[in-house]
Amino acid sequence: MIVNKKMRMPCGFKAAGLYAGIKRARKDMAMIFSEAECSSAGTFTTNRVKAAPVKYDMSVLKSAKHGIVINSGNANSCTSQKGDEDAKRMAELAASSLSVAKDSFYVCSTGVIGVNLPMQKIEKGIKDLSSNLSSSPEALMDAAEAILTTDTFRKEASATIKVGDKDVTLTGFAKGSGMIHPNMATMLAFVISDANISSALLQKMLGSCVEDTFNMISVDGDTSTNDTCLVLANGASASSEIMEGSAEEGEFKEALSYVLMTLACMITKDGEGAGRFIEVKVEGAASKEDAKKLARSVVSSNLVKAAFFGSDANWGRILCAMGYSGASFNPDEVSLIFSSEKGSIEVFKDGVPLRFSEDKAKMILQEKSVSVLAVLKDGEAKATAWGCDLTYDYVRINGDYRS
């Protein structure tokens, strides 16, 4: 796998991003399009309250696809039958404007909940997007910018693998900053590839990769109504088909996992008001599920997040979060280690508190990226979760989100 330092447009795809007037003077609509039919896969929010575009996408998941149309600034969530009609209208207008089947477009929305879409602006935006599609990397960057809400930077990643003698590219971009919690988060993520692969195998891979990436991040403990991750693959690389059980399947999955994990970490680094990126590793758990529960519980704890905001080596909050995680483990054999670029310090060993330098611990925890390692003696399983600290700015941002 080759990691592309810049966004690379896979063969056969075009994109666009522009300002349609939904938000205040910032790009707010995007489109991805492939003239060739695409295999596709998707995962969606686990929230019982699902936005209209999520319900629509779930209903057309198994049909061949040509593209995705996205708006930011308005979630089209909790908008009753009118919202459902508007989501369908968005998808069908995008398809009609490019002369493809009416159910061949996904539609995604993000932004304020409970407000109907400004359909006159949306419809004009779709027409403008359709006429401004481009295969340039810059067009893809425009699309990545247009889906942002409270994000402070674009989230993008790209990788290339060899399938036979052909280059196959996977490129993804995402948005997400608040309402981020395990089992999907308030995020939209899109991956496009010129691989030749079936929808069934793509769906299987996506489900597996999401479990260890997007389902292992937390910013604030809220799971959104609009969470969506979609993958399109159009086969335009002219490579042989990637088959289940083949070496190429493993290489493609590695590249997909890299793209999703990179996007997931970018989302947590850009958590609303965040000052620190937190990585929590659990090793020596009895099972993978226990390891995941433990890591996610620690990274999701508001008290742990607040401690990191204050650069406080409050290991008791970490052990407490592990204890209510629902995982099976022996607390009397746990060890805890904090680390960053400034070094590492063990604060708890085999169930016993250690004397340590508070000054050294604070120096380590004042870095922008910090890590917690929890070592258990219950088995061989391990897992990693990612999050951020909880700051005053988070409350400020979310105190006037609708204004």
N, C-alpha and C positions, 0 to 999 in steps of 0.2 A: 504493500500500500504506500502510495506517495501522498503526503499531506500537502495540499495546494495552499500556498501562502496567501493567495488572493482568490476571490470568488471566481469560479470557472463555470461558464454556461455549458451544460451538457448538450450534445448534438440534438438538433431538432426542436429545441425549446426557444420560446420568446417570452419576454416579460415587459411590464410597464408599471410605473408608479407615478401618481400625480395628485394634485390638490383639486378636490371636487367641491369644497365649501362646507364639508361636514364639521370640520374643526377650524380653529383659528389659525389661518395662514400657515398650515403645515400639511405636507402630503398626507392624504387620508384614504386613498383607494389604490388597490394593486391588482394585477392580473398575471397569471402564468398560463401559457398556452403551448400546446404541441399539435401540429397538423396531423401527425400520426396518432392513432389511438394508443392509449396508455393502459398498462396494468396498473392497479392502484391498491392501496391499503390504508386503513385509518384506525386510530384509537381516539376515544372521546371521553368527556368528563364522566365521573362516577356520581356526580351530584344528581339527585332525583329531579331537581329543577333544571331542565335543559333548555337552552336557548333555541329559537326557531331554526337557525342555520344548522345547529347540531342535529336536531331531529330530521331536517331535510337530508343532510349528508348521510346519516345512518340509513335512511330509506332508499338511497340510490347507490350504496356502497359497492354493490356487486356488478353494476353496469360499467361498460367501457368508458373511459374518461379522456377528455381533451384538455382540461384545465381547471383552474381555481380562480374565483373572483373574491376579493376581500375588501371590507371597509373597516376603518377604525373610527373611534369617536362615538360609536353607538353600537351596543351589544345586540340589539334586536332580541332581547330576552325579557320574558314576562310581558309580552306584548299581544297575547291572545291570538285569535284567528287571523287578525290583520298582520301580525308578525309572521305567521306561517306563510301567508299569501305573499308577503313581501320577499321572504327568503327564496321562495320558489320563483318569483318573478325575477329576482336578481340572477339566478342560475340560468333561467330560460332566456333572458335578454342577452346574457353573455354568449350563450350558445348560438342564438339567432344571429347575433352580430358577426359571428365567425363561421356561419353556415355549417354547424355541426349539430348532432342530435341534441334534443332539448334536455335530456337527462345526463349529458356528458360533461357538465361542469359542477364542481363542488362550490359551495358558497360559505364564507366565514365572516363573522363580525366580532368586533371587540370594542368595549367602551362602556358608556353609562347604561345601566339596566333600567328597564321600565319606560323607555321612550321609543315611540314609533320611528322608523327610519324616514328621513326626508327623501322620499322616493323620487321626486323631481330631480334633485341633485344626484342621487344614486344612478338614475337612468342615464342622465347626461354623462356622468363619470364613466359608466360602462362603455358607452359609445366612444368616448375619447380614449379610453384605455385600448379598446379594440383597434383603433386607427393609429396608435402610437407604439404598438408592440415592436420590440427589437431583440435581436439575439446578442447584443453586446453585454458584457459584464456590468457596465454602468446601468443598464436598464434593470438588471437583477438587483443592484444596489438601491435603485429608486424604489423597487417593490419592497425590499427589506425595510427601507425607511418609512414607507407609507403605512405599514401595519403597526407602528409603534404607538403607545399611549403615554404612560408615565415613564417609559424607558428613557434612559439618557444616552444610549448608543445602540447602533445596529448589532444584531447577533447573527453571525454567519460562519459557515464552515464548509470546506470542500476537500474531497479526497479522490484519488484516481487509482484504479487497480487494472491489472492486465487480465483479460479473458481471451485465451489464445494469443493471437498477435494484435488484438484490438485494445485500445484504451477505453475503459469504462469509467465515467465520472459520476460522482454523487455530490450534489451541492445542496446545502440546506440553509434556511434562515428562519428566525423565530422572533416572537415578542413575548415579554413577560417581565414583570417587575414587582407587582403586588398580587394578592390573592393566589399565593403559590403554596401548595401543600402536596404531600405524597398522594398517589393515585390520581395523577394528572393535576394540573394547576391552571391558574388563569393565564394560559399561554396558548399561542398559536404557533405551530411549527410545520414547516413545509420542506420536503426533500424531493428533489427531482433528479432523475438519472436516465442515461441513455442505454441502460442495461436491457438485455433481453431476458425477462424473468416473468413467471406467471403471477397472477394476483394472489393465488392461494399460497405460494411460497413466500411472496412478499409480505402477506398478512401474518404468516407464522413468524417470520423474522422480526417484523416490527413489534409484535406483541412481546416477544422475548427481549428485544433491545430496550423497549420502553420500561420494562420492569426494573432494569438496572441503571436507568438514566433519569428520565422525567419522573418516574415514580419514587425516586430517592432524593428529591429536593424539597426544601421548605423555606419560605420567607416569613409567613405570618399565620399559618394554620388554617387559611381559608381556601376551599376548593371552589372554583368558579363554575358558572353555568355554561361557559362557552369553550372550555378546553378542547382543543382539536390538534391532532398530529396526522398529517396526510403525506403519503409517499406516492409519486407518479414515476413510472418507468416506461419509456416509449420504444426501446429497442433500436434507436437510431444509430448506435455505435456499430451496428452490423456484426456484432459478436455472436458467437454461438449461444444458445439458451443456457442459462444457469440452472442446473438441475439439482434437486434435493439429494444430499449425500455426496455431492461432488466437492473437489477442492475449491472450485470457484465459489461455491455456496459459502464456504467458510471465509474466504477472502472478502466477498461482498458483505457478509454479516459483520466482519471486523470493521470495514469501512463505514457501514451504516451506524454501528455502535459508536465509532469515533465521532461522526458528525453529530449524533444525538447527544452524546456526553459533552461535547464541546459546547453545544447550544445550551444544555441544561446548566452547566457551570457558569456560562455567561449570564443566564437569567438570575442565578442566585447572587452573582457578583454585582448585579445591577438591581438588587432588591431595593424597594422603595426606602430611601433614606439611609441605606446600608453604608457602614464604614468598614466592615470586615467580612471577608469571605471565610467561612468555617467548613472544614472537612472533618467528618467523624468516621473513623475506621474501627471496625470491630473484628477481632481475630479470635479464633479458638472457641467459637460457638458450637453448640451441639448440632445445629442445622442451619442451612442457608436462610430459612424463614425466620429463625430466632435472631440470627445476625442482622437481618434487615430490620426487624422490629426494634431491636436495640439501637441501631444507628439512627433510624428515623425518629425514634422517641427523643433521643438526645438533641438532634438538630432541630426538632420542632418545639422544644421547650422554651417558652417565653422567658422563664427565669434563667436558663442557660444563655439565651441570646442577650439578655440584659447584662449578665455577668461579663460576657465578651465585650459588650459595649464599654464597660468600665475597666476592661483589661484585668479582671479579677479572677484569680485561679481558684474559683469556688467549685472544687471537685465534688462537693456534697450534692450540688444540684444535678451534676451529671449522673452520679450513682442513683439518685432519687428517680430521675427520668428513666433510667434503665429498669428500675424496680417496678414502675407502673406500665412498662411497655407491653406486658402480656407475654413476654418471652421467658423461656425456662433457662435459668443460669444460676450458678453458685456465687453469691456476693462475697463469700469469704475467700475467694480465689481470684478476685478481679484486681488488675493493675491498671493505672491510668497515667498517661504521659501526654504533656502538652509540648508542641513544637512549632517552630516557624523558622524563617531564615536566620533568626538570632540565636538558634540553638534549641535544645530540648531539656525538659525537666520532668522527672517522675515524682508524682505527688501522692500516690497510693499504690501499695504493692502487696499482692496476695492478701487483700482484705484488711490491710493495716495502713493507717495514715502515716506518712513520712514527714520528717522535718525538712523543710526546703526554704530556699531564699525567696522571700516575697518580692524582693527587688528584681531578681533574675526572672522570676515568673512574669512579672509585669512587663519587663523589657521584651520578653518573648511574645506576650499576648498583645503588645501594642502594634505589631506588624499588621499589614493589610490582609495577609492570608495566614490563617492559623489552623492548626490541626490538633485533634484529639485522637489518641490511640487507646482503645480499651482492649486489654488482653485478658481473655478468659481461659479456663482450663477444662472446658466441657466437651471439646471436639476439635474438628479441623475447619469448620465453616467460617467464612468471612464475608463482610459486606461493607460498602462505603456509602455514606449519605453526605449531601452538601446543603449548606444554608448560609445565613448571614446574621449579623447582630441586629438587635432591636433598638432603634434610636428615637430621639425626640422628633426628628424629621419625618419618621414614618407616621406619627400622629398628625403632624402638620399637613402632610400631603393628603392623608385620607380624611382629615377633618373638613376639607372644602373641595372634595373631588368633583362634585356636581356643579360647582360655581365657576 
